Amino acid sequence: MQVIYYKHVKSMAVIREIFLVRHAKSSWDYENISDVDRPLKLKGIRNAYEMARRLKIERNLPQFFISSPANRALHTAIIFLSVFEIPYSKLTVDKRLYGYGRKEIIDMVKSQPDDITKLMIFGHNTDFTEIARNFATNPVVEIPTCGIAIYEFKCKTWSEISGSNVNYEFLDFPGRV
C-alpha cells in the first residue's frame, strides 16, 4: 500500500530579505579629495573579500544590489559581486544611499520591485546603524566597517517591511568570532 502525504499550505507571506552592508574601511591618506571620492584602505579591501566569501558560503545570495555612489561603497559592492560571481548588471547606484538619511533609504527599499525577494545595499554609517536599530529586536550599537546586518521580513511586498514583521536578524563583521 502506498501512503501519500499532502502538505496543507496556508496562505503565507513571502519572505523578503535585506542585507545592509556598511562600506569597508576607507582611507584618509589623500589630501584635497572630496568625501565621496575617498578610496578603500588595503585592510578594507581584504575585509570586503573576507566578508563576501563568508557570506557566499553561509547563505543564499541576494538577487539585486544597490550601492551608494561613494567610491568606498561602490568598491565594496564590486568586490562582493566579484566573489559572488554575479554580473555587474545586477548592481545599480542610487544617490539616496549617500547622505540622504534613514527615511530616504527605507523609502528606496520599500519601492523595490516585488519580484526581488533578496536585496543587498551598500552604504554608510550612521544611516545604516539607524536602520538596523529600527528593525532590530536585539540592540545594535553600531554596524562596524564592512559589517553586514541581515533582516528577514514576513510580508508580501517591500512596502510592508517594518520592525514588527522581522522574522530573522543577523549581524556579522570582520574579526567577529
Secondary structure, 3 states (H helix, E strand, C coil): CCCCCCCCCCCCCCEEEEEEEECCCECCCCCCCCHHHCCECHHHHHHHHHHHHHHHHHCCCCCEEEECCCHHHHHHHHHHHHHHCCCHHHEEECHHHCCCCHHHHHHHHHCCCCCCCEEEEEECCCHHHHHHHHHCCCCCCCCCCCCEEEEEEECCCHHHCCHHHEEEEEEECCCCC
